[in-house]
Amino acid sequence: MLITIDKRGSINLPASLRKEMGLEPGSHLEVNIEDGGFITIYPVEIYRKIRLSEKGLSKLEEARESGTENLPDWFEKDLNDAGTDLQ
Protein backbone atom coordinates (compact mmCIF):
# COMPACT_ATOMS: atom_id res chain seq x y z
CA MET A 1 0.00 0.00 0.00
CA LEU A 2 1.49 3.33 -1.05
CA ILE A 3 0.82 6.44 1.04
CA THR A 4 2.26 9.96 0.82
CA ILE A 5 3.68 12.22 3.53
CA ASP A 6 2.05 15.66 3.44
CA LYS A 7 3.81 19.02 3.92
CA ARG A 8 3.34 18.83 7.70
CA GLY A 9 5.00 15.40 7.84
CA SER A 10 1.70 13.62 8.47
CA ILE A 11 0.43 10.47 6.82
CA ASN A 12 -3.14 9.35 6.30
CA LEU A 13 -4.04 5.73 6.86
CA PRO A 14 -6.57 4.58 4.26
CA ALA A 15 -10.08 3.87 5.55
CA SER A 16 -9.80 0.19 4.62
CA LEU A 17 -6.69 -0.18 6.79
CA ARG A 18 -8.24 1.73 9.72
CA LYS A 19 -11.33 -0.47 9.52
CA GLU A 20 -9.30 -3.69 9.32
CA MET A 21 -7.27 -2.66 12.39
CA GLY A 22 -10.28 -1.33 14.32
CA LEU A 23 -8.82 2.19 14.53
CA GLU A 24 -11.10 5.10 15.34
CA PRO A 25 -10.49 8.80 15.99
CA GLY A 26 -8.47 9.03 19.20
CA SER A 27 -6.79 5.63 18.72
CA HIS A 28 -3.12 5.51 19.69
CA LEU A 29 -0.36 3.99 17.56
CA GLU A 30 3.17 2.95 18.50
CA VAL A 31 5.74 3.66 15.76
CA ASN A 32 9.18 2.05 15.72
CA ILE A 33 12.09 2.13 13.29
CA GLU A 34 13.55 -1.35 12.93
CA ASP A 35 16.94 -2.48 11.61
CA GLY A 36 17.20 -1.80 7.91
CA GLY A 37 14.92 1.23 8.12
CA PHE A 38 11.66 -0.68 8.39
CA ILE A 39 8.88 1.21 10.14
CA THR A 40 6.43 -0.74 12.26
CA ILE A 41 3.14 0.74 13.41
CA TYR A 42 0.79 -1.03 15.77
CA PRO A 43 -2.21 0.03 17.87
CA VAL A 44 -1.82 0.38 21.63
CA GLU A 45 -4.27 0.99 24.46
CA ILE A 46 -3.61 3.80 26.90
CA TYR A 47 -4.84 3.18 30.42
CA ARG A 48 -5.17 6.10 32.77
CA LYS A 49 -3.46 5.63 36.09
CA ILE A 50 -4.86 7.34 39.14
CA ARG A 51 -2.89 7.28 42.37
CA LEU A 52 -4.74 8.10 45.56
CA SER A 53 -3.92 7.87 49.24
CA GLU A 54 -6.11 5.85 51.61
CA LYS A 55 -7.82 9.13 52.57
CA GLY A 56 -8.51 9.94 48.91
CA LEU A 57 -9.87 6.44 48.29
CA SER A 58 -12.19 6.70 51.27
CA LYS A 59 -13.50 10.08 50.05
CA LEU A 60 -14.19 8.62 46.62
CA GLU A 61 -15.92 5.62 48.16
CA GLU A 62 -18.06 7.94 50.26
CA ALA A 63 -18.97 10.00 47.18
CA ARG A 64 -19.79 6.85 45.20
CA GLU A 65 -22.06 5.55 47.96
CA SER A 66 -23.87 8.91 48.27
CA GLY A 67 -25.16 8.59 44.72
CA THR A 68 -25.49 12.37 44.46
CA GLU A 69 -23.13 12.92 41.52
CA ASN A 70 -22.39 11.14 38.24
CA LEU A 71 -18.73 10.68 37.40
CA PRO A 72 -17.48 10.23 33.82
CA ASP A 73 -17.63 6.61 32.62
CA TRP A 74 -13.84 6.34 32.30
CA PHE A 75 -13.44 7.56 35.90
CA GLU A 76 -16.08 5.12 37.18
CA LYS A 77 -14.17 2.24 35.53
CA ASP A 78 -10.85 3.40 37.00
CA LEU A 79 -12.49 3.92 40.38
CA ASN A 80 -13.79 0.36 40.42
CA ASP A 81 -10.21 -0.87 39.86
CA ALA A 82 -8.66 1.56 42.37
CA GLY A 83 -6.31 0.40 45.07
CA THR A 84 -3.48 1.80 47.10
CA ASP A 85 0.09 1.76 45.82
CA LEU A 86 2.45 3.06 48.46
CA GLN A 87 5.48 3.10 46.12
C-alpha positions, 0 to 999 in steps of 0.5 A, a space after each residue: 500500500 502506497 501512502 504519501 507524507 504531506 507538507 506537515 510530515 503527516 500520513 493518512 491511513 486509508 479507511 480500509 486499513 483503519 477499519 481492518 485494524 479497528 482504529 477510530 479517531 483518538 486511537 493511539 499507535 506505537 511507531 518504531 524504526 527497525 533495523 534496515 529502516 523498516 517502520 512498524 506501526 501497531 495500535 496500543 491501548 492507553 490506560 489512565 493511572 490514578 494514584 490516591 492515598 487511603 484518605 482519597 480512596 475513602 473520600 471517593 468511596 463515600 462519594 460513590 455511595 452517596 449517589 449524588 453525583 455522576 462521574 465520567 464513565 472512564 473515571 467510574 471504571 478506573 475507580 472500580 479498579 482503584 487500590 493503594 500503591 504506596 510506592 
